[in-house]
Every structure is written in structure tokens, then in C-alpha cells.
């Protein structure tokens, strides 16, 4: 039976499958510190607000953070390890390794990510330098972010949404998706090159976005001006966008 949305393997099944087939190089001591730190953080929402990383586009982390070596392998699903959906069944998962194609380095591990943009640890170095890259270009060319893993742990903090004062104005968060490219898709795709999440794309990689709708333009932002700018810019090109608004509710039930 082929994989479908209804029988898609759980994270535990993915982790077990990867651990049975692949092994990591020896892990330097800072990775053990990272595992312990992730255990302490648990399921808390975390954020990394760093000027050299996804500036202006949010640093809320969406990865789970590994607590052991099998979990570290699972964090690389979709980056280094690619699941072959057509060849796999729920009982037998078939993987390809991007290292074999020269698209990933065997000493890179994914520590965390924000909307798919990975924080990468270089375990070939004792101090584990931290790199990062935009996702979606079809290749990885990560750039340095921190000189060691300890700095990353010091810079990440617990994400606390702003509270609404009792009786005050509610906080509205805006998410914007591009849902249709309209009658002139090339104009819209060209305009996407100005967006931080897509500016690294060109040629065939940019054209592939036509088949990946909806595309996220803004994620849970409080900026009305940025939301309006994106809507007006893409609607002027004939595209269609969808805006989702989330009103933050005060813990006592008021808004």
C-alpha cells in the first residue's frame, strides 16, 4: 500500500526507520549539551531574534529540537534524508541521502528551523559552529551565524506573545498566503524575488513555485502596514491572496 495522507508515518516511525538505516559521525560534547538543553525547554515556544538571521521575517522556531541521536537524524528528514513517497509503504520507508548527490555534507546536522529555514550545526568542529540557510532553492549553501553551539543556546529565548491589557485594544496577528498567480504568473513570480523567503530562487527553481501554491508571504505578524503592502502589491499584479487574522485573547477571557 502506497503512502497517503491517511497512512502517513508518525514521527516515531520516521525516526525509527532513519535510525535503522543511517548513523551519524561521532558527536562532539556540545551536541550532548544541546540534547540536555532541548529536554529542559520541552514543548515551550522558542524564538531566535538575530539581525543576521531572517531579519524582519520572524525568528519563532518551528522545529522540535532533538534530545538524542535518533532524534537528530529525524530532524534532517526533508533536508538530508528524503522520503520516497511513491516507493515507500507504511511498513517499509524508502529514503535517499542528499549526501550521495553532493547536496548535503555528512557533518551537517539540523538543530532547529523556522518555517523550514534550518539552523545547521557543523559537527566536524569541536565547538560546533552554527550555520543557516534559506530553504526551497534545491541546493544548500549555508552561511555562518554563530561561532559555536553555546552561543546559539544563549541567544534563543522562550517566546511570549504580547499580553493585551485589561480593557485595552486587542492584538491582531496577520498571516498572508498567495493563493493564485492570476493571468500573468511570470510577473507575480518576478515580484516574489523581492520577498526575503524567495529572493534566493531563480530560473527553474522560481518557476516551480507555480506548483507549490499557496505560498506564505507573511506569518503571524502584528504589522498592519506590512500586511497591507503585500496584499496591495500582489493584487495589483492580478494575483489573489488570502489573509488570516488571529486575535490574541487575554488569559482572563477578554480580548
N, C-alpha and C positions, 0 to 999 in steps of 0.2 A: 504494500500500500504506500503510495507516494505521500510526501508531506503536504499538508494543507494547513490552513489557519486553524482548523478544528483540532488537528492532532499534532500541532507544533510542539517540539520537545520543550520541557521545562528547563530552567536554568540549571537545576541539579543534573538533569540528563545531559545537557550540553557539557557541563563541567566534567562529568564522569567520562564522557566519550573522549574529550580532549586529553584528559589525564591518562587514559589508557593508551593513547597513540603517541603523544608528544611529551618531551621532557625539556625543562629549561636548563641553561648552563648553571654552574654554581652561583648561588645568590650571595652577594656581599652583605655584611651585617646591617647596613642601613635599611635593607629591604625587610629584615625582621622587625626593625623599629617601626617601619611603615605598617606592617601587619598589626602590630600591637596598637598603634595609633588608630587604625581603622576600626579595631574592636572597640576602643574607647568611644569613638564617635558614633558607633552604632548606626541607627537609621536617621540621625539628625540631618536636616537640610544644611548643606555647606556651600560656601561661596569663596571664590578667589577673585578679588578685585585688584588687578595688577595692570599698570599702564601698558606694558608690553605684551599683554595677552588679551585678545578680543576686546580691545578698547572700545567703549561706548556700546558694546553689544551683550553685556551681561556676563557675569562670571559664576552664576549659580551652577554647581556641579550636578550632573545627571547620572554619573556612574555610581556603582555601589561601593567600590573600594574593596580590594581583596584582603582577606585575613589569613591566607595561606597560599602555598604554591599552586595547588589546583585552581583556586580562585583567581590567581594571577593569570593562569592560562585562559580561563574563561573570559577575563576582561579583554583579551585580544581577539575574541570572536568578532568577525567583521572587519578587523584590521589586519592581523597576520593570518588568522585562520578563517577561511571562507567556507561556509557550508554549502555543499552542492545540493540544492533543494530537489532537483529532478532525479538525481541518482540515489538520494537518501530515502530511507523508510523510517518510521518511528523506532524500529528495533535496531537499525543499522545506519548510523550517520556517516556520510562521506565528506571528507574535508580536503581542501587544498591548502598548501602552505605558501604564503606570499614570499617567503624567503627563497623558495626554489625558483621563483620567477624574477628574483632580484628587486622586488618591490618593497621589501622589509628587511631589516637587519636582525640577525639572531640574538643580538644583545639588547634589543629594544623591548621593553615591556610597557603596557598601558597601565598607568596608575589611576587615572580618573579621566573624565571627559565632560565637556559642556556642550550639549546638543550635538554630539558626535565629534567635536574638535578635541583630539586627545592630548593629554599630558603624558609624556613618554619618559621613562627612566632608562638611562644607559647603564646597564649592569656590568659592562666591560670595565668600568672605572670604579675603584673602591668607594668613592664618595657618592656615586650615583648622580651624575648631573641630570637635570630635568630639562627636556625639550618640549616643544609643542608644534602643532601644525593644524591648518585648516583641513577639513575632510571634504571629499567629493571630487577631487581633481583626477582621480585614477592613479596617482602616484604620491609618494611621501617624501618630503624634503624638510624635515623638522628643523626648527631654529632654536638656539639656546634660550632658556628662560631663567633658570636658577643654576648656580654652580654645584649645588648638592641637594640631596633629598631633605635634609634637615630644614633648609630654608623654605621649601615648599610647605612642610608641615607647620612651620611658624607663621606662614602667610595666610593659610586657609583659616577661615573662622566660621562659626555657626551662623547661618543665615536667619535673621529675624525680620519678618515683614514689618513694615511700619504700622504702629498702632493708631487707631483713629480715636482721638479724644472724645470722651462722652459728650454727645451733643454737637460734635464737630462735623466737618464736611467729610464724607466717606472717600476712601482712596479707591480709584478705579484703575485696574491694570488692563492694558490693551495687548492683544495678540492679533497679528495680521498675517493672512495667508494669500498668496497669489494662486487663484483657482483656475483661471483661463487666460491664455495668451492673446485671445482676440484674433482679428483678421490680419494683423501684421506681427506675427510672432518674432521675427528677427529683430524688429525694433525693440520689443519688450526684452528679449534676451540680451541685446546690447545694453539696455538700460540697467539690467541686473549686474553688469560689470562694475557699476558704481557702488554696489552693495557689498559691505565687508565680508559677508558669508559666501559670496560668489565671485569676488574680484580676481581670484586665483585661477578661474576657469577660462578656457579659450578653445576655439575650434570645435572638434567633435565632443569634447567634454562639456562645453557650453550647450551644444545642440541637444545633448542627452537629457537636459533638464525638461525638454518638451514632454518627455515620457515619465517624469517624476513629480507631476502635479499632485496635490497642492504643494507649493514651495513656501516655506516660512520666511517672512520678511521682518517680523518683529515678534518677540516672545515676552509676554507678561511685563510690559513696560508701563511706567506711570506717565510717560511723556505724551501728552496730547498732541503737541506740536509735531513730534516725530511720527506719530500715527497718522495725523492728517497729511503730512508731507508725502508719506508713502502711498496713501490712498489716492491723493490728487495726481501724483506723478505717474502712477501706473494706469489709472483710469483715463488720463489724458492720452495715453497711447492705445486705448481701446481694450486694455486688459480688464479682467474682473478680479476683485479682491474681496476677501471675507474678513470682517472684523469681529473678534470675540472680546467681550468686556467682562471682567470679573471684578465685582465689588467686594472689597475687603470688609469682613464683618468683625466688629469688636467682640472680644471674648464674652461679654455680658449679654450678647444677642442683639445689640444695637448696631446700626451702620453709620 
